[in-house]
């Protein structure tokens, strides 16, 4: 009788072990699929525009060669990657010539999770519509930080740990900050540093 109970107990333990092992393998497979599955980001119209622009990319000009003409009636600048070779100290920077960016100091936030305490570190570069809006962001810098911290606390660790979740987080930052200012100021949010623990 004891031998029979021992065999049944052993069989139950083996079946439970196999079942739990299968469950954990399934969870691992599901989490890997979540990391490799990308959300649909571009509409068909946007893809058509991107493809039409990609056909105009010049093939000449590489490392060390003069860059080809800029395409909009501009002369080819000196240097290898489309930048002027000799930039004088008083020349226009990226802030005034191209895209205006505003850096938000690195933030550390506790994020929600069912598995325990987690922390997120984040450094943002906010792309603005106009250079003149940088002064407004500087004057309300603490409010910008507070909004990003509040928003970060609303996201769960599991969602932030996926690519789709990070992209959604970026879009939500832009919407939240534009709502905070009451007008469209932030064009895009670039995450220059991001980690979860």
ABEGO torsion letter per residue (X at the ends): XAAAAAAAAAAAAAAAAAAAAAAAAAAAAAAAAAAABBBBABBAAAAAAAAAAAAABBABEBBGBBBBBAGAGBBBBBEAAGBBABBBAABBBAAAABBBBBBBBBBBBBBBBAAEBBBBBBBBBBBBABAAAAAAAAAAAAAAAAAAAAAAAABBAAAAABAAAAAAAAAAAAAAAAAAAGBBABABBBBABBBBX
